[in-house]
Amino acid sequence: MLYPFMTLNDNTEIVHSEILDIDGKERVKVCIERPIFEGFQSIECYLPEYEWKNNRGFTDKDMEQFQELLESTAHIIIELAREGGLENASNF
């Protein structure tokens, strides 16, 4: 399941998974998607390692901005993933 986290001014959506156990490590999948005329640009990032996968259409500049954004909010996203999303979080 993916939980909404943030919508940017250009309608880019950022969502995240619940806590995932991947190879015995706690990880969170973050998906970023932006609508464009032909469909969508999209990418996945796995926290806390900032492992980027499946870039479909985002530029290097976009990637730098997303990296900065996630570095400043990763602790919140990980906590929300533990709580079952923003709607279920007790501390937010």
MITOR-928433 format. One record per residue: residue number from 1; y, z, x of N, C-alpha, C in turn; residue in one letter. Coordinates in pm, 1 decimal. Example, Ala and Ser with C-alpha at 12.3 -4.5 7.8 and 13.67 -1.06 7.14 Angstrom:
2
<r><nr>1</nr><n_north>-569.0</n_north><n_up>780.0</n_up><n_east>1319.0</n_east><ca_north>-450.0</ca_north><ca_up>780.0</ca_up><ca_east>1230.0</ca_east><c_north>-330.0</c_north><c_up>780.0</c_up><c_east>1320.0</c_east><rest>A</rest></r>
<r><nr>2</nr><n_north>-225.0</n_north><n_up>708.0</n_up><n_east>1285.0</n_east><ca_north>-106.0</ca_north><ca_up>714.0</ca_up><ca_east>1367.0</ca_east><c_north>3.0</c_north><c_up>787.0</c_up><c_east>1290.0</c_east><rest>S</rest></r>
//
This chain:
92
<r><nr>1</nr><n_north>-117.1</n_north><n_up>0.0</n_up><n_east>84.2</n_east><ca_north>0.0</ca_north><ca_up>0.0</ca_up><ca_east>0.0</ca_east><c_north>124.0</c_north><c_up>0.0</c_up><c_east>89.2</c_east><rest>M</rest></r>
<r><nr>2</nr><n_north>225.8</n_north><n_up>-70.6</n_up><n_east>46.1</n_east><ca_north>353.1</ca_north><ca_up>-74.9</ca_up><ca_east>118.0</ca_east><c_north>460.7</c_north><c_up>-6.8</c_up><c_east>34.0</c_east><rest>L</rest></r>
<r><nr>3</nr><n_north>545.4</n_north><n_up>69.2</n_up><n_east>103.4</n_east><ca_north>651.2</ca_north><ca_up>145.0</ca_up><ca_east>38.3</ca_east><c_north>787.3</c_north><c_up>89.4</c_up><c_east>77.2</c_east><rest>Y</rest></r>
<r><nr>4</nr><n_north>880.4</n_north><n_up>76.7</n_up><n_east>-16.0</n_east><ca_north>1014.1</ca_north><ca_up>28.6</ca_up><ca_east>18.6</ca_east><c_north>1085.9</c_north><c_up>128.2</c_up><c_east>108.4</c_east><rest>P</rest></r>
<r><nr>5</nr><n_north>1160.0</n_north><n_up>75.7</n_up><n_east>205.5</n_east><ca_north>1239.8</ca_north><ca_up>161.1</ca_up><ca_east>292.7</ca_east><c_north>1387.3</c_north><c_up>125.1</c_up><c_east>286.7</c_east><rest>F</rest></r>
<r><nr>6</nr><n_north>1419.6</n_north><n_up>-4.7</n_up><n_east>303.8</n_east><ca_north>1560.4</ca_north><ca_up>-42.0</ca_up><ca_east>314.1</ca_east><c_north>1577.4</c_north><c_up>-190.1</c_up><c_east>278.6</c_east><rest>M</rest></r>
<r><nr>7</nr><n_north>1691.6</n_north><n_up>-219.7</n_up><n_east>215.7</n_east><ca_north>1733.8</ca_north><ca_up>-357.4</ca_up><ca_east>192.9</ca_east><c_north>1867.0</c_north><c_up>-375.8</c_up><c_east>264.3</c_east><rest>T</rest></r>
<r><nr>8</nr><n_north>1873.3</n_north><n_up>-474.2</n_up><n_east>353.7</n_east><ca_north>1995.3</ca_north><ca_up>-501.4</ca_up><ca_east>428.8</ca_east><c_north>2090.0</c_north><c_up>-589.0</c_up><c_east>347.8</c_east><rest>L</rest></r>
<r><nr>9</nr><n_north>2212.9</n_north><n_up>-601.9</n_up><n_east>392.0</n_east><ca_north>2315.1</ca_north><ca_up>-679.2</ca_up><ca_east>319.0</ca_east><c_north>2276.6</c_north><c_up>-824.5</c_up><c_east>295.7</c_east><rest>N</rest></r>
<r><nr>10</nr><n_north>2194.6</n_north><n_up>-881.2</n_up><n_east>383.9</n_east><ca_north>2154.1</ca_north><ca_up>-1021.7</ca_up><ca_east>367.6</ca_east><c_north>2024.0</c_north><c_up>-1035.7</c_up><c_east>288.5</c_east><rest>D</rest></r>
<r><nr>11</nr><n_north>1985.7</n_north><n_up>-930.1</n_up><n_east>216.2</n_east><ca_north>1864.8</ca_north><ca_up>-924.2</ca_up><ca_east>132.9</ca_east><c_north>1735.2</c_north><c_up>-915.4</c_up><c_east>213.1</c_east><rest>N</rest></r>
<r><nr>12</nr><n_north>1744.6</n_north><n_up>-884.5</n_up><n_east>341.6</n_east><ca_north>1624.9</ca_north><ca_up>-858.4</ca_up><ca_east>420.7</ca_east><c_north>1564.0</c_north><c_up>-728.2</c_up><c_east>371.4</c_east><rest>T</rest></r>
<r><nr>13</nr><n_north>1434.3</n_north><n_up>-732.2</n_up><n_east>339.9</n_east><ca_north>1362.1</ca_north><ca_up>-615.4</ca_up><ca_east>290.4</ca_east><c_north>1278.4</c_north><c_up>-555.5</c_up><c_east>402.9</c_east><rest>E</rest></r>
<r><nr>14</nr><n_north>1281.1</n_north><n_up>-423.6</n_up><n_east>412.7</n_east><ca_north>1198.2</ca_north><ca_up>-352.1</ca_up><ca_east>509.3</ca_east><c_north>1110.3</c_north><c_up>-256.6</c_up><c_east>430.9</c_east><rest>I</rest></r>
<r><nr>15</nr><n_north>979.5</n_north><n_up>-270.6</n_up><n_east>449.4</n_east><ca_north>881.7</ca_north><ca_up>-185.3</ca_up><ca_east>382.5</ca_east><c_north>786.2</c_north><c_up>-130.6</c_up><c_east>488.6</c_east><rest>V</rest></r>
<r><nr>16</nr><n_north>713.0</n_north><n_up>-24.3</n_up><n_east>452.5</n_east><ca_north>618.9</ca_north><ca_up>34.2</ca_up><ca_east>547.9</ca_east><c_north>491.6</c_north><c_up>76.7</c_up><c_east>477.3</c_east><rest>H</rest></r>
<r><nr>17</nr><n_north>387.2</n_north><n_up>90.9</n_up><n_east>557.6</n_east><ca_north>258.0</ca_north><ca_up>135.2</ca_up><ca_east>506.0</ca_east><c_north>251.1</c_north><c_up>287.1</c_up><c_east>504.3</c_east><rest>S</rest></r>
<r><nr>18</nr><n_north>139.6</n_north><n_up>337.1</n_up><n_east>454.5</n_east><ca_north>106.1</ca_north><ca_up>477.5</ca_up><ca_east>473.2</ca_east><c_north>61.6</c_north><c_up>492.7</c_up><c_east>619.5</c_east><rest>E</rest></r>
<r><nr>19</nr><n_north>27.9</n_north><n_up>612.8</n_up><n_east>661.4</n_east><ca_north>-25.2</ca_north><ca_up>634.2</ca_up><ca_east>796.0</ca_east><c_north>-159.5</c_north><c_up>561.9</c_up><c_east>807.0</c_east><rest>I</rest></r>
<r><nr>20</nr><n_north>-174.4</n_north><n_up>483.5</n_up><n_east>912.1</n_east><ca_north>-298.0</ca_north><ca_up>411.1</ca_up><ca_east>938.2</ca_east><c_north>-365.9</c_north><c_up>470.5</c_up><c_east>1060.8</c_east><rest>L</rest></r>
<r><nr>21</nr><n_north>-498.1</n_north><n_up>475.1</n_up><n_east>1059.1</n_east><ca_north>-574.0</ca_north><ca_up>517.1</ca_up><ca_east>1176.5</ca_east><c_north>-627.9</c_north><c_up>389.8</c_up><c_east>1240.8</c_east><rest>D</rest></r>
<r><nr>22</nr><n_north>-566.7</n_north><n_up>350.3</n_up><n_east>1352.0</n_east><ca_north>-608.2</ca_north><ca_up>229.3</ca_up><ca_east>1422.7</ca_east><c_north>-654.0</c_north><c_up>271.4</c_up><c_east>1561.6</c_east><rest>I</rest></r>
<r><nr>23</nr><n_north>-782.7</n_north><n_up>252.9</n_up><n_east>1587.2</n_east><ca_north>-841.6</ca_north><ca_up>291.1</ca_up><ca_east>1716.4</ca_east><c_north>-816.1</c_north><c_up>438.1</c_up><c_east>1747.4</c_east><rest>D</rest></r>
<r><nr>24</nr><n_north>-821.6</n_north><n_up>523.4</n_up><n_east>1645.3</n_east><ca_north>-803.4</ca_north><ca_up>666.0</ca_up><ca_east>1664.7</ca_east><c_north>-659.7</c_north><c_up>710.4</c_up><c_east>1684.2</c_east><rest>G</rest></r>
<r><nr>25</nr><n_north>-565.0</n_north><n_up>619.2</n_up><n_east>1663.5</n_east><ca_north>-423.3</ca_north><ca_up>652.3</ca_up><ca_east>1678.3</ca_east><c_north>-351.4</c_north><c_up>639.2</c_up><c_east>1544.9</c_east><rest>K</rest></r>
<r><nr>26</nr><n_north>-255.7</n_north><n_up>728.4</n_up><n_east>1523.0</n_east><ca_north>-173.1</ca_north><ca_up>723.8</ca_up><ca_east>1403.4</ca_east><c_north>-68.6</c_north><c_up>614.2</c_up><c_east>1419.8</c_east><rest>E</rest></r>
<r><nr>27</nr><n_north>-69.7</n_north><n_up>518.4</n_up><n_east>1326.0</n_east><ca_north>25.2</ca_north><ca_up>409.0</ca_up><ca_east>1332.0</ca_east><c_north>79.2</c_north><c_up>380.3</c_up><c_east>1192.8</c_east><rest>R</rest></r>
<r><nr>28</nr><n_north>195.3</n_north><n_up>314.2</n_up><n_east>1190.4</n_east><ca_north>257.6</ca_north><ca_up>272.5</ca_up><ca_east>1064.7</ca_east><c_north>295.5</c_north><c_up>125.5</c_up><c_east>1078.3</c_east><rest>V</rest></r>
<r><nr>29</nr><n_north>254.5</n_north><n_up>46.7</n_up><n_east>981.8</n_east><ca_north>290.2</ca_north><ca_up>-95.0</ca_up><ca_east>978.5</ca_east><c_north>422.9</c_north><c_up>-109.8</c_up><c_east>904.0</c_east><rest>K</rest></r>
<r><nr>30</nr><n_north>518.3</n_north><n_up>-176.1</n_up><n_east>968.3</n_east><ca_north>647.3</ca_north><ca_up>-205.3</ca_up><ca_east>906.5</ca_east><c_north>655.4</c_north><c_up>-356.2</c_up><c_east>888.4</c_east><rest>V</rest></r>
<r><nr>31</nr><n_north>687.7</n_north><n_up>-399.7</n_up><n_east>768.5</n_east><ca_north>703.3</ca_north><ca_up>-543.0</ca_up><ca_east>739.2</ca_east><c_north>849.5</c_north><c_up>-571.0</c_up><c_east>707.6</c_east><rest>C</rest></r>
<r><nr>32</nr><n_north>900.4</n_north><n_up>-676.8</n_up><n_east>767.7</n_east><ca_north>1038.5</ca_north><ca_up>-718.7</ca_up><ca_east>745.2</ca_east><c_north>1033.7</c_north><c_up>-860.8</c_up><c_east>691.6</c_east><rest>I</rest></r>
<r><nr>33</nr><n_north>1106.1</n_north><n_up>-883.6</n_up><n_east>582.2</n_east><ca_north>1102.6</ca_north><ca_up>-1013.9</ca_up><ca_east>517.0</ca_east><c_north>1242.8</c_north><c_up>-1050.2</c_up><c_east>468.0</c_east><rest>E</rest></r>
<r><nr>34</nr><n_north>1281.6</n_north><n_up>-1173.9</n_up><n_east>495.4</n_east><ca_north>1413.6</ca_north><ca_up>-1221.8</ca_up><ca_east>453.3</ca_east><c_north>1395.7</c_north><c_up>-1351.5</c_up><c_east>374.3</c_east><rest>R</rest></r>
<r><nr>35</nr><n_north>1452.7</n_north><n_up>-1358.3</n_up><n_east>253.8</n_east><ca_north>1444.2</ca_north><ca_up>-1483.3</ca_up><ca_east>177.4</ca_east><c_north>1533.9</c_north><c_up>-1589.9</c_up><c_east>240.5</c_east><rest>P</rest></r>
<r><nr>36</nr><n_north>1481.4</n_north><n_up>-1711.3</n_up><n_east>246.6</n_east><ca_north>1557.7</ca_north><ca_up>-1827.7</ca_up><ca_east>292.2</ca_east><c_north>1531.0</c_north><c_up>-1940.7</c_up><c_east>194.7</c_east><rest>I</rest></r>
<r><nr>37</nr><n_north>1604.1</n_north><n_up>-2049.3</n_up><n_east>209.1</n_east><ca_north>1593.4</ca_north><ca_up>-2160.7</ca_up><ca_east>115.3</ca_east><c_north>1449.4</c_north><c_up>-2210.6</c_up><c_east>101.0</c_east><rest>F</rest></r>
<r><nr>38</nr><n_north>1376.9</n_north><n_up>-2220.2</n_up><n_east>210.4</n_east><ca_north>1240.8</ca_north><ca_up>-2274.9</ca_up><ca_east>207.8</ca_east><c_north>1133.5</c_north><c_up>-2171.8</c_up><c_east>176.1</c_east><rest>E</rest></r>
<r><nr>39</nr><n_north>1170.4</n_north><n_up>-2045.6</n_up><n_east>161.2</n_east><ca_north>1071.6</ca_north><ca_up>-1940.5</ca_up><ca_east>136.4</ca_east><c_north>1115.1</c_north><c_up>-1808.5</c_up><c_east>195.7</c_east><rest>G</rest></r>
<r><nr>40</nr><n_north>1044.3</n_north><n_up>-1764.9</n_up><n_east>300.4</n_east><ca_north>1073.9</ca_north><ca_up>-1636.5</ca_up><ca_east>362.6</ca_east><c_north>1053.2</c_north><c_up>-1642.8</c_up><c_east>513.1</c_east><rest>F</rest></r>
<r><nr>41</nr><n_north>1133.9</n_north><n_up>-1563.8</n_up><n_east>584.8</n_east><ca_north>1105.4</ca_north><ca_up>-1531.1</ca_up><ca_east>723.3</ca_east><c_north>1037.3</c_north><c_up>-1395.5</c_up><c_east>719.0</c_east><rest>Q</rest></r>
<r><nr>42</nr><n_north>941.9</n_north><n_up>-1371.4</n_up><n_east>808.8</n_east><ca_north>873.5</ca_north><ca_up>-1241.8</ca_up><ca_east>805.0</ca_east><c_north>821.8</c_north><c_up>-1204.1</c_up><c_east>943.2</c_east><rest>S</rest></r>
<r><nr>43</nr><n_north>800.3</n_north><n_up>-1074.3</n_up><n_east>960.0</n_east><ca_north>743.3</ca_north><ca_up>-1020.6</ca_up><ca_east>1082.9</ca_east><c_north>686.3</c_north><c_up>-883.1</c_up><c_east>1053.7</c_east><rest>I</rest></r>
<r><nr>44</nr><n_north>591.6</n_north><n_up>-840.0</n_up><n_east>1136.8</n_east><ca_north>532.4</ca_north><ca_up>-706.9</ca_up><ca_east>1127.0</ca_east><c_north>558.9</c_north><c_up>-632.1</c_up><c_east>1257.0</c_east><rest>E</rest></r>
<r><nr>45</nr><n_north>575.1</n_north><n_up>-501.1</n_up><n_east>1246.2</n_east><ca_north>588.6</ca_north><ca_up>-415.0</ca_up><ca_east>1363.0</ca_east><c_north>504.2</c_north><c_up>-290.8</c_up><c_east>1339.1</c_east><rest>C</rest></r>
<r><nr>46</nr><n_north>430.9</n_north><n_up>-249.4</n_up><n_east>1442.2</n_east><ca_north>349.0</ca_north><ca_up>-129.4</ca_up><ca_east>1433.2</ca_east><c_north>413.5</c_north><c_up>-18.0</c_up><c_east>1514.8</c_east><rest>Y</rest></r>
<r><nr>47</nr><n_north>443.2</n_north><n_up>91.2</n_up><n_east>1444.4</n_east><ca_north>502.5</ca_north><ca_up>208.6</ca_up><ca_east>1507.6</ca_east><c_north>391.8</c_north><c_up>308.4</c_up><c_east>1540.6</c_east><rest>L</rest></r>
<r><nr>48</nr><n_north>406.4</n_north><n_up>392.0</n_up><n_east>1639.9</n_east><ca_north>525.7</ca_north><ca_up>413.6</ca_up><ca_east>1720.1</ca_east><c_north>535.8</c_north><c_up>325.2</c_up><c_east>1844.0</c_east><rest>P</rest></r>
<r><nr>49</nr><n_north>445.1</n_north><n_up>231.1</n_up><n_east>1863.2</n_east><ca_north>446.0</ca_north><ca_up>148.9</ca_up><ca_east>1984.1</ca_east><c_north>547.0</c_north><c_up>33.9</c_up><c_east>1981.6</c_east><rest>E</rest></r>
<r><nr>50</nr><n_north>604.2</n_north><n_up>1.7</n_up><n_east>1864.7</n_east><ca_north>692.9</ca_north><ca_up>-114.1</ca_up><ca_east>1848.9</ca_east><c_north>619.3</c_north><c_up>-241.7</c_up><c_east>1890.2</c_east><rest>Y</rest></r>
<r><nr>51</nr><n_north>499.0</n_north><n_up>-255.9</n_up><n_east>1838.0</n_east><ca_north>417.1</ca_north><ca_up>-374.2</ca_up><ca_east>1865.2</ca_east><c_north>446.4</c_north><c_up>-478.2</c_up><c_east>1756.9</c_east><rest>E</rest></r>
<r><nr>52</nr><n_north>512.1</n_north><n_up>-586.9</n_up><n_east>1795.8</n_east><ca_north>553.8</ca_north><ca_up>-690.5</ca_up><ca_east>1701.9</ca_east><c_north>444.7</c_north><c_up>-795.7</c_up><c_east>1688.8</c_east><rest>W</rest></r>
<r><nr>53</nr><n_north>420.1</n_north><n_up>-840.7</n_up><n_east>1564.5</n_east><ca_north>317.4</ca_north><ca_up>-942.0</ca_up><ca_east>1536.9</ca_east><c_north>365.3</c_north><c_up>-1036.6</c_up><c_east>1427.5</c_east><rest>K</rest></r>
<r><nr>54</nr><n_north>311.4</n_north><n_up>-1157.1</n_up><n_east>1432.2</n_east><ca_north>325.8</ca_north><ca_up>-1255.6</ca_up><ca_east>1323.6</ca_east><c_north>470.6</c_north><c_up>-1290.2</c_up><c_east>1289.7</c_east><rest>N</rest></r>
<r><nr>55</nr><n_north>549.2</n_north><n_up>-1321.4</n_up><n_east>1391.3</n_east><ca_north>687.4</ca_north><ca_up>-1362.3</ca_up><ca_east>1367.2</ca_east><c_north>689.0</c_north><c_up>-1501.1</c_up><c_east>1304.1</c_east><rest>N</rest></r>
<r><nr>56</nr><n_north>746.9</n_north><n_up>-1508.4</n_up><n_east>1187.8</n_east><ca_north>758.8</ca_north><ca_up>-1636.6</ca_up><ca_east>1116.3</ca_east><c_north>906.5</c_north><c_up>-1662.4</c_up><c_east>1087.0</c_east><rest>R</rest></r>
<r><nr>57</nr><n_north>976.3</n_north><n_up>-1718.8</n_up><n_east>1188.3</n_east><ca_north>1111.1</ca_north><ca_up>-1766.8</ca_up><ca_east>1165.1</ca_east><c_north>1225.8</c_north><c_up>-1684.3</c_up><c_east>1217.1</c_east><rest>G</rest></r>
<r><nr>58</nr><n_north>1202.7</n_north><n_up>-1563.8</n_up><n_east>1266.4</n_east><ca_north>1312.8</ca_north><ca_up>-1483.1</ca_up><ca_east>1316.5</ca_east><c_north>1348.4</c_north><c_up>-1521.1</c_up><c_east>1460.0</c_east><rest>F</rest></r>
<r><nr>59</nr><n_north>1476.8</n_north><n_up>-1518.0</n_up><n_east>1490.7</n_east><ca_north>1526.8</ca_north><ca_up>-1554.1</ca_up><ca_east>1623.6</ca_east><c_north>1517.4</c_north><c_up>-1433.7</c_up><c_east>1718.2</c_east><rest>T</rest></r>
<r><nr>60</nr><n_north>1541.0</n_north><n_up>-1459.3</n_up><n_east>1847.1</n_east><ca_north>1544.9</ca_north><ca_up>-1351.1</ca_up><ca_east>1945.3</ca_east><c_north>1654.8</c_north><c_up>-1250.8</c_up><c_east>1911.3</c_east><rest>D</rest></r>
<r><nr>61</nr><n_north>1768.8</n_north><n_up>-1300.1</n_up><n_east>1863.5</n_east><ca_north>1878.0</ca_north><ca_up>-1210.9</ca_up><ca_east>1824.8</ca_east><c_north>1836.7</c_north><c_up>-1122.8</c_up><c_east>1706.2</c_east><rest>K</rest></r>
<r><nr>62</nr><n_north>1770.1</n_north><n_up>-1183.2</n_up><n_east>1607.2</n_east><ca_north>1717.7</ca_north><ca_up>-1104.9</ca_up><ca_east>1494.9</ca_east><c_north>1625.8</c_north><c_up>-994.6</c_up><c_east>1547.1</c_east><rest>D</rest></r>
<r><nr>63</nr><n_north>1538.0</n_north><n_up>-1031.1</n_up><n_east>1638.8</n_east><ca_north>1440.0</ca_north><ca_up>-937.1</ca_up><ca_east>1692.3</ca_east><c_north>1508.2</c_north><c_up>-820.4</c_up><c_east>1763.2</c_east><rest>M</rest></r>
<r><nr>64</nr><n_north>1611.9</n_north><n_up>-849.4</n_up><n_east>1839.0</n_east><ca_north>1686.7</ca_north><ca_up>-742.9</ca_up><ca_east>1906.8</ca_east><c_north>1746.9</c_north><c_up>-646.5</c_up><c_east>1804.8</c_east><rest>E</rest></r>
<r><nr>65</nr><n_north>1803.5</n_north><n_up>-702.7</n_up><n_east>1698.8</n_east><ca_north>1864.4</ca_north><ca_up>-618.3</ca_up><ca_east>1595.0</ca_east><c_north>1758.7</c_north><c_up>-534.9</c_up><c_east>1522.7</c_east><rest>Q</rest></r>
<r><nr>66</nr><n_north>1643.9</n_north><n_up>-594.6</n_up><n_east>1492.6</n_east><ca_north>1537.4</ca_north><ca_up>-520.2</ca_up><ca_east>1426.1</ca_east><c_north>1483.0</c_north><c_up>-410.1</c_up><c_east>1517.7</c_east><rest>F</rest></r>
<r><nr>67</nr><n_north>1470.2</n_north><n_up>-440.7</n_up><n_east>1646.1</n_east><ca_north>1423.1</ca_north><ca_up>-340.3</ca_up><ca_east>1741.3</ca_east><c_north>1517.4</c_north><c_up>-220.4</c_up><c_east>1742.7</c_east><rest>Q</rest></r>
<r><nr>68</nr><n_north>1646.9</n_north><n_up>-247.1</n_up><n_east>1750.1</n_east><ca_north>1745.5</ca_north><ca_up>-138.5</ca_up><ca_east>1748.7</ca_east><c_north>1738.9</c_north><c_up>-58.1</c_up><c_east>1619.0</c_east><rest>E</rest></r>
<r><nr>69</nr><n_north>1727.8</n_north><n_up>-128.0</n_up><n_east>1507.5</n_east><ca_north>1719.7</ca_north><ca_up>-60.9</ca_up><ca_east>1378.3</ca_east><c_north>1596.8</c_north><c_up>29.1</c_up><c_east>1370.6</c_east><rest>L</rest></r>
<r><nr>70</nr><n_north>1482.0</n_north><n_up>-24.6</n_up><n_east>1411.0</n_east><ca_north>1360.5</ca_north><ca_up>56.0</ca_up><ca_east>1403.4</ca_east><c_north>1362.0</c_north><c_up>171.4</c_up><c_east>1502.9</c_east><rest>L</rest></r>
<r><nr>71</nr><n_north>1419.7</n_north><n_up>150.4</n_up><n_east>1620.3</n_east><ca_north>1428.5</ca_north><ca_up>260.7</ca_up><ca_east>1716.5</ca_east><c_north>1511.3</c_north><c_up>376.1</c_up><c_east>1660.4</c_east><rest>E</rest></r>
<r><nr>72</nr><n_north>1611.5</n_north><n_up>345.4</n_up><n_east>1581.2</n_east><ca_north>1696.6</ca_north><ca_up>450.9</ca_up><ca_east>1525.4</ca_east><c_north>1639.1</c_north><c_up>513.1</c_up><c_east>1398.3</c_east><rest>S</rest></r>
<r><nr>73</nr><n_north>1539.5</n_north><n_up>450.6</n_up><n_east>1336.8</n_east><ca_north>1485.0</ca_north><ca_up>501.9</ca_up><ca_east>1210.8</ca_east><c_north>1334.6</c_north><c_up>526.9</c_up><c_east>1213.1</c_east><rest>T</rest></r>
<r><nr>74</nr><n_north>1267.8</n_north><n_up>500.2</n_up><n_east>1323.7</n_east><ca_north>1121.4</ca_north><ca_up>511.9</ca_up><ca_east>1329.6</ca_east><c_north>1073.9</c_north><c_up>651.6</c_up><c_east>1289.6</c_east><rest>A</rest></r>
<r><nr>75</nr><n_north>1143.8</n_north><n_up>754.7</n_up><n_east>1333.9</n_east><ca_north>1102.4</ca_north><ca_up>891.5</ca_up><ca_east>1300.2</ca_east><c_north>1105.6</c_north><c_up>914.6</c_up><c_east>1148.4</c_east><rest>H</rest></r>
<r><nr>76</nr><n_north>1201.5</n_north><n_up>853.2</n_up><n_east>1081.7</n_east><ca_north>1210.1</ca_north><ca_up>865.8</ca_up><ca_east>935.8</ca_east><c_north>1097.2</c_north><c_up>787.5</c_up><c_east>869.6</c_east><rest>I</rest></r>
<r><nr>77</nr><n_north>1074.7</n_north><n_up>665.4</n_up><n_east>915.6</n_east><ca_north>968.6</ca_north><ca_up>582.1</ca_up><ca_east>858.1</ca_east><c_north>832.7</c_north><c_up>649.3</c_up><c_east>873.6</c_east><rest>I</rest></r>
<r><nr>78</nr><n_north>805.9</n_north><n_up>703.9</n_up><n_east>991.2</n_east><ca_north>677.3</ca_north><ca_up>769.7</ca_up><ca_east>1014.8</ca_east><c_north>661.8</c_north><c_up>891.0</c_up><c_east>922.7</c_east><rest>I</rest></r>
<r><nr>79</nr><n_north>765.6</n_north><n_up>967.8</n_up><n_east>906.8</n_east><ca_north>759.0</ca_north><ca_up>1083.4</ca_up><ca_east>817.1</ca_east><c_north>737.5</c_north><c_up>1039.6</c_up><c_east>671.9</c_east><rest>E</rest></r>
<r><nr>80</nr><n_north>807.8</n_north><n_up>935.6</n_up><n_east>630.2</n_east><ca_north>788.7</ca_north><ca_up>883.6</ca_up><ca_east>494.0</ca_east><c_north>646.8</c_north><c_up>832.3</c_up><c_east>474.7</c_east><rest>L</rest></r>
<r><nr>81</nr><n_north>591.0</n_north><n_up>769.2</n_up><n_east>577.1</n_east><ca_north>453.1</ca_north><ca_up>720.8</ca_up><ca_east>568.3</ca_east><c_north>356.4</c_north><c_up>837.0</c_up><c_east>547.8</c_east><rest>A</rest></r>
<r><nr>82</nr><n_north>383.1</n_north><n_up>948.4</n_up><n_east>611.8</n_east><ca_north>299.5</ca_north><ca_up>1068.2</ca_up><ca_east>594.7</ca_east><c_north>311.6</c_north><c_up>1125.1</c_up><c_east>453.6</c_east><rest>R</rest></r>
<r><nr>83</nr><n_north>429.4</n_north><n_up>1110.8</n_up><n_east>393.9</n_east><ca_north>457.4</ca_north><ca_up>1168.6</ca_up><ca_east>262.0</ca_east><c_north>419.1</c_north><c_up>1076.5</c_up><c_east>145.6</c_east><rest>E</rest></r>
<r><nr>84</nr><n_north>384.5</n_north><n_up>951.8</n_up><n_east>174.2</n_east><ca_north>352.0</ca_north><ca_up>858.9</ca_up><ca_east>66.6</ca_east><c_north>473.0</c_north><c_up>784.9</c_up><c_east>13.9</c_east><rest>G</rest></r>
<r><nr>85</nr><n_north>568.8</n_north><n_up>757.3</n_up><n_east>102.2</n_east><ca_north>686.9</ca_north><ca_up>680.9</ca_up><ca_east>63.2</ca_east><c_north>803.6</c_north><c_up>768.4</c_up><c_east>22.3</c_east><rest>G</rest></r>
<r><nr>86</nr><n_north>919.0</n_north><n_up>704.9</n_up><n_east>10.5</n_east><ca_north>1043.1</ca_north><ca_up>774.8</ca_up><ca_east>-20.3</ca_east><c_north>1036.3</c_north><c_up>849.8</c_up><c_east>-153.4</c_east><rest>L</rest></r>
<r><nr>87</nr><n_north>973.3</n_north><n_up>790.4</n_up><n_east>-253.5</n_east><ca_north>967.5</ca_north><ca_up>853.3</ca_up><ca_east>-385.4</ca_east><c_north>887.7</c_north><c_up>982.6</c_up><c_east>-385.5</c_east><rest>E</rest></r>
<r><nr>88</nr><n_north>793.7</n_north><n_up>995.6</n_up><n_east>-292.4</n_east><ca_north>709.5</ca_north><ca_up>1114.9</ca_up><ca_east>-286.3</ca_east><c_north>753.7</c_north><c_up>1214.8</c_up><c_east>-180.7</c_east><rest>N</rest></r>
<r><nr>89</nr><n_north>852.4</n_north><n_up>1179.3</n_up><n_east>-100.3</n_east><ca_north>894.9</ca_north><ca_up>1264.9</ca_up><ca_east>9.6</ca_east><c_north>967.1</c_north><c_up>1387.0</c_up><c_east>-42.7</c_east><rest>A</rest></r>
<r><nr>90</nr><n_north>930.8</n_north><n_up>1502.5</n_up><n_east>8.6</n_east><ca_north>992.3</ca_north><ca_up>1626.2</ca_up><ca_east>-38.8</ca_east><c_north>1117.9</c_north><c_up>1663.8</c_up><c_east>40.7</c_east><rest>S</rest></r>
<r><nr>91</nr><n_north>1135.6</n_north><n_up>1609.5</n_up><n_east>160.0</n_east><ca_north>1247.6</ca_north><ca_up>1648.9</ca_up><ca_east>245.3</ca_east><c_north>1363.1</c_north><c_up>1548.8</c_up><c_east>243.6</c_east><rest>N</rest></r>
<r><nr>92</nr><n_north>1357.3</n_north><n_up>1447.9</n_up><n_east>159.7</n_east><ca_north>1462.3</ca_north><ca_up>1345.3</ca_up><ca_east>160.7</ca_east><c_north>1537.5</c_north><c_up>1341.9</c_up><c_east>31.0</c_east><rest>F</rest></r>
//
